[in-house]
Amino acid sequence: MPHSEQSLKRMDIEELKNLRNVSVEFATPGLTAIMGINGSGKSTILHALACCYQPLQNKDRENYKFSMFFTPNPDSLWQGSKFTIIHDYRRGQQLYRDKEEVFTKATDRWSPKYSRRISRHVIFLGIRTCAPAIELESQSSFIHYGTTPRIDQLANRVKEKAGLIMNRNYFTYNVHTTTRSQYIGVGHQDIQYSALSMGAGEQRIFKILESIFGAPRNSLIIIDEIDLLLHPNALKKLLEVINERSIDKNLQIVFSSHSPVLFEMQDIVKTQHIIQTTNHTLRLDFTTPDIIYRITGVSSKPIELYVEDSLARTIVQNVAKEIGVLRSVQIIPYGPAINCFTVVAGLLLSGHAINHCLFILDGDRYSTNEEKVARINQVLTGMTSHQLSLETDL
């Protein structure tokens, strides 16, 4: 009898790789971010999650097994590993709540047997999905492929949402087929291109959206390093899009990330920050840069201050120290004063959020508001103040 209404609530880890006696909780439904510095155990948690369920019947999906992620080797036999998941699910008319499933490796095999796992639609998107298609292609001569436009409902939805995230108006979404491979392809403005010419970040956005919008209700989607290769603004839009879908379809989306964007999105993302100390693994539910710094010594530097040169940098650094915000500040020199306006314009035109940025001038040039406004207008439009004035008069 098939399972339904699956909902993962918590994972209690007794021992798993470098994780010891720590619990991780999950949004039900919605987005859960596993954060932490390199080596803290983020990927280990995701790998274990992927192996907790067996595929749904009649679904052509990967059957994730522990040997795929925890392959025995001379240095790591994984014996002694033990963790428990607490979840809800329905089987026929019977609803099971807060059921515990214990996974262990006492000898040479993991238990329980894979056939005894609860069935659920699970997709794992690892780092491999970040590799550009051209880097995976062994052929270096002309690549012939046939093109088939995708006009199905899923494709149209993915194309629309990818356009929103990438700030592009895609007019086609295609499948390109060779004798050995298949690639996605899109049309933007007056250009059509395949994944062979696509940026790795753009390619991964399509893969993530395909997986999430194509998943049935109550699915578990696991994404390693969701922020990899993505601009912060694109990441923010992606999280907003997939959160809306997760609520509509009762999906659980669990991902790892290092991005400080997550600190701004606590309203839609349940953040679990994993911290390794000398003797313990810790978890923080709600994190701020200052807390993480105090525990780990690693600062995410959420405030960006742009200055002209090294002298200005020293002055600003001392001021930040005096008012107690130095640990949260990143100071970035931009060179001559004229560059300041180019940096501002570049960030604005690329859709970059600048509410956490402060642009500082020495004051020997562009000292009045009129001069500053004139210069930023010129950089944004490519027109001088005189040209702007003439255009306004016309």
C-alpha positions in Angstrom: 0.0 0.0 0.0 1.5 3.4 -1.0 2.5 6.1 1.5 1.3 9.7 1.3 1.3 12.9 3.3 5.0 12.4 4.2 6.4 15.1 6.4 9.9 15.1 7.9 10.1 16.9 11.3 13.5 16.2 12.8 16.7 14.3 12.5 18.5 13.3 15.7 22.1 12.4 15.0 24.0 10.3 17.6 27.1 9.8 15.4 27.5 10.5 11.7 30.9 11.4 10.3 32.0 14.4 12.4 28.5 15.1 13.7 27.8 14.2 17.4 24.6 14.4 19.4 22.9 17.1 17.5 19.3 17.5 16.3 18.2 19.3 13.1 14.6 20.4 12.6 12.8 21.0 9.2 10.1 23.3 7.9 6.9 21.4 7.2 6.3 22.4 4.5 8.8 25.0 3.2 12.5 25.8 3.1 15.1 24.7 5.5 18.7 26.0 5.1 21.6 24.1 6.7 24.4 26.6 7.2 27.9 26.4 8.6 31.5 26.9 7.7 33.4 24.4 5.5 33.7 21.0 7.2 30.8 21.6 9.7 28.7 18.7 8.4 26.2 20.3 6.1 26.6 17.9 3.2 26.7 15.0 5.5 23.2 15.8 6.7 21.9 16.2 3.2 23.4 12.9 2.1 21.9 11.0 5.0 18.5 12.6 4.3 18.5 11.4 0.7 18.9 7.8 1.9 15.9 7.8 4.4 13.2 7.0 1.8 12.7 4.6 -1.0 11.2 5.8 -4.4 7.5 5.9 -4.9 6.1 3.0 -6.9 5.9 3.6 -10.7 8.3 6.6 -10.4 11.5 6.6 -12.4 13.6 8.1 -9.7 17.0 7.5 -8.2 17.0 5.0 -5.3 19.5 6.7 -3.1 21.5 4.4 -0.9 24.1 5.0 1.8 26.9 3.4 -0.2 26.5 6.2 -2.8 27.4 8.9 -0.2 29.1 7.0 2.6 31.3 4.6 0.5 33.5 2.5 2.7 37.2 3.1 2.4 40.3 2.3 4.5 39.9 5.6 6.5 36.1 5.5 6.9 34.1 2.3 7.3 31.2 4.3 8.8 30.6 1.7 11.5 29.0 3.1 14.6 26.9 5.6 12.6 23.5 6.1 14.0 20.7 8.7 13.5 16.9 8.8 13.8 14.3 10.7 11.8 11.0 11.7 13.2 8.3 12.1 10.6 4.6 11.8 9.8 3.0 9.8 6.9 -0.2 8.1 5.9 -0.6 4.6 4.7 -4.1 4.0 3.4 -6.5 5.2 6.1 -3.9 5.0 8.8 -2.1 8.3 9.7 1.2 7.9 11.6 2.4 10.8 13.6 5.9 11.3 15.1 7.1 8.0 13.9 10.7 7.2 14.6 13.0 5.5 12.1 16.4 4.5 13.3 19.3 4.1 10.8 22.5 2.5 11.9 25.6 0.8 10.6 26.8 -1.6 13.2 28.7 -4.1 10.9 29.1 -4.0 7.2 25.5 -3.1 6.3 23.2 -0.3 7.0 19.9 -1.0 8.6 17.0 -1.2 8.2 16.9 -2.9 4.8 16.1 -0.5 1.9 12.9 -2.3 1.1 11.5 -1.4 4.6 12.0 2.3 4.2 8.9 4.6 3.8 8.3 5.5 0.2 8.6 9.1 -0.9 9.5 11.2 -3.9 13.1 12.4 -3.2 15.4 14.3 -5.5 19.0 15.1 -4.6 20.7 17.9 -6.6 24.4 17.8 -5.8 27.4 19.9 -6.7 27.7 17.9 -10.0 24.6 19.8 -11.3 26.8 23.0 -11.2 29.2 21.7 -13.9 28.6 23.5 -17.2 27.4 21.2 -19.9 30.4 22.1 -22.1 32.8 20.8 -19.5 31.0 17.5 -19.4 31.1 17.1 -23.2 34.0 15.0 -24.5 33.4 15.9 -28.1 35.5 18.8 -29.4 34.4 18.8 -33.0 31.1 20.3 -34.3 28.2 19.0 -32.2 25.0 18.3 -34.2 21.7 18.3 -32.4 18.1 18.4 -33.2 15.8 20.9 -31.6 12.4 20.3 -30.1 10.5 23.2 -28.6 9.0 22.5 -25.2 5.4 23.9 -24.9 4.1 21.7 -22.1 2.7 23.3 -19.0 5.7 22.4 -16.8 8.1 23.9 -19.4 6.1 27.2 -19.6 6.1 27.5 -15.8 9.8 26.9 -15.6 10.6 29.3 -18.4 8.4 32.0 -16.7 10.0 31.6 -13.3 13.6 31.4 -14.7 13.0 34.6 -16.5 11.8 36.3 -13.3 14.9 35.1 -11.4 17.4 35.9 -14.2 15.6 39.2 -15.2 15.2 37.9 -18.8 12.3 37.4 -21.1 12.8 33.9 -22.5 10.7 33.3 -25.6 11.6 29.6 -26.1 12.5 26.6 -24.0 13.9 23.7 -26.0 15.3 20.2 -25.8 18.4 19.7 -28.0 19.2 16.0 -28.8 22.4 14.4 -30.1 23.1 10.7 -30.6 24.5 10.6 -27.1 23.1 13.4 -25.0 20.3 15.9 -24.4 20.6 19.5 -23.5 18.2 22.2 -22.6 18.1 25.4 -24.7 16.5 28.8 -24.5 15.8 31.9 -26.5 16.5 35.4 -25.1 16.1 38.6 -27.0 17.2 37.6 -30.6 19.5 34.8 -29.6 18.9 31.1 -29.1 21.5 29.0 -27.3 21.8 25.6 -25.7 23.2 24.6 -22.3 26.6 24.1 -24.1 26.8 28.0 -24.3 24.9 28.6 -21.0 26.4 30.0 -17.9 26.6 27.5 -15.1 24.4 29.5 -12.7 21.7 29.9 -15.3 21.9 26.2 -16.2 21.5 25.2 -12.5 18.5 27.5 -12.0 16.6 25.6 -14.8 17.6 22.2 -13.2 16.3 23.3 -9.8 13.1 24.7 -11.2 12.5 21.6 -13.3 12.9 19.4 -10.2 10.7 21.5 -7.9 7.9 22.3 -10.4 7.8 18.7 -11.7 7.7 17.1 -8.2 4.4 15.6 -6.9 2.9 16.7 -3.6 4.7 15.9 -0.4 8.1 15.5 -2.1 11.5 16.1 -0.5 13.9 18.1 -2.6 17.6 18.3 -1.4 20.0 20.8 -2.9 23.7 21.0 -1.9 25.1 24.5 -2.0 22.1 26.2 -3.5 23.9 29.6 -3.7 26.8 28.2 -5.7 27.4 30.3 -8.9 24.4 32.5 -8.2 24.4 36.3 -7.8 22.8 37.2 -4.4 19.9 38.9 -6.0 19.2 35.9 -8.2 19.4 33.6 -5.1 16.9 35.8 -3.3 14.4 35.6 -6.1 15.0 31.8 -6.5 14.2 31.3 -2.8 11.1 33.3 -3.1 9.9 31.3 -6.1 10.6 27.9 -4.6 9.1 28.8 -1.3 5.8 29.7 -2.9 5.8 26.4 -4.8 6.7 24.4 -1.6 3.6 25.9 0.2 1.3 25.2 -2.8 2.4 21.5 -3.1 3.4 20.8 0.5 7.0 20.2 -0.5 10.0 20.1 1.9 13.1 21.8 0.3 16.3 21.3 2.3 19.5 22.9 1.1 23.0 23.9 2.3 24.3 27.4 1.9 27.0 29.9 3.0 25.2 32.9 1.7 24.6 35.9 4.0 21.4 36.5 2.0 19.8 33.9 4.3 20.2 36.2 7.3 17.7 38.6 5.5 15.1 35.8 4.7 14.3 34.3 8.1 10.6 34.9 7.4 10.5 32.3 4.7 13.6 30.1 5.4 14.0 28.0 8.5 17.7 28.3 9.2 19.7 25.6 11.1 23.3 26.7 11.7 25.7 23.8 12.4 28.7 24.7 14.5 31.6 22.3 15.5 33.4 23.1 18.7 36.2 21.1 20.2 34.0 18.5 21.8 30.4 19.2 20.6 28.3 19.8 17.5 25.9 22.7 18.1 22.8 23.9 16.2 21.4 27.4 16.2 17.9 28.0 15.0 18.1 31.7 14.5 21.4 33.2 13.6 22.9 36.6 13.2 26.4 37.4 11.9 27.5 38.6 15.3 26.5 35.3 17.0 28.2 33.2 14.4 31.4 35.3 14.7 31.5 35.0 18.4 31.3 31.2 18.3 33.3 30.4 15.2 35.4 33.5 14.5 34.1 33.6 11.0 32.3 36.8 10.0 29.9 37.1 7.1 30.5 40.9 6.8 27.0 42.0 5.9 27.8 45.7 5.7 29.7 46.9 2.6 31.5 50.3 2.8 33.0 51.6 -0.4 36.0 54.0 -0.1 38.5 55.8 -2.4 41.9 54.6 -1.2 43.9 53.0 1.5 43.9 56.2 3.6 40.1 56.4 3.5 40.0 52.7 4.3 42.1 53.2 7.5 39.9 56.1 8.6 36.7 54.3 8.1 38.1 51.2 9.8 38.9 53.2 12.9 35.5 54.8 13.0 33.8 51.4 12.6 36.0 50.0 15.4 35.1 52.9 17.7 31.3 52.4 17.2 31.6 48.6 17.6 30.6 47.5 14.1 34.0 46.5 12.6 33.3 42.8 12.7 30.2 43.2 10.5 31.9 45.6 8.0 33.6 44.9 4.7 35.6 47.8 3.4 36.1 47.9 -0.4 38.4 50.5 -2.2 37.1 51.7 -5.6 40.0 54.0 -6.6 39.5 57.5 -8.0 36.3 59.4 -6.9 34.8 59.2 -10.3 34.7 55.4 -9.9 32.2 55.7 -7.0 29.3 56.6 -9.3 30.2 53.8 -11.7 30.1 51.3 -8.9 26.8 52.6 -7.7 25.3 52.5 -11.2 26.6 49.0 -11.9 25.0 47.7 -8.7 21.7 49.4 -9.4 21.5 48.3 -13.1 22.3 44.7 -12.2 19.5 44.6 -9.6 21.9 44.3 -6.7 20.4 45.3 -3.3 22.3 48.2 -1.9 20.4 48.9 1.3 23.4 47.4 3.1 26.0 49.5 1.1 27.5 52.9 2.0 29.5 54.8 -0.6 32.0 57.3 0.9 33.7 60.2 -0.9 36.7 62.0 0.4 35.0 65.4 -0.2 37.6 67.1 -2.4 35.5 66.3 -5.5 31.7 66.0 -5.9 31.1 67.8 -2.6 27.6 69.1 -3.4 24.4 67.2 -3.9 24.0 68.8 -7.3 27.3 67.5 -8.5 26.6 64.0 -7.1 23.2 63.8 -8.8 24.5 65.1 -12.1 27.3 62.5 -12.1 25.1 59.5 -11.2 22.6 60.5 -13.8 25.3 60.7 -16.4 26.6 57.3 -15.5 23.1 55.8 -15.5 22.0 57.3 -18.7 25.2 57.9 -20.6 24.2 61.6 -21.1 25.7 64.8 -19.7 23.8 67.3 -17.6 23.4 69.5 -20.6 22.0 66.7 -22.8 19.6 65.7 -20.0 18.4 69.3 -19.7 17.8 69.6 -23.4 15.9 66.3 -23.5 13.8 67.5 -20.5 13.0 70.8 -22.3 12.0 68.9 -25.5 
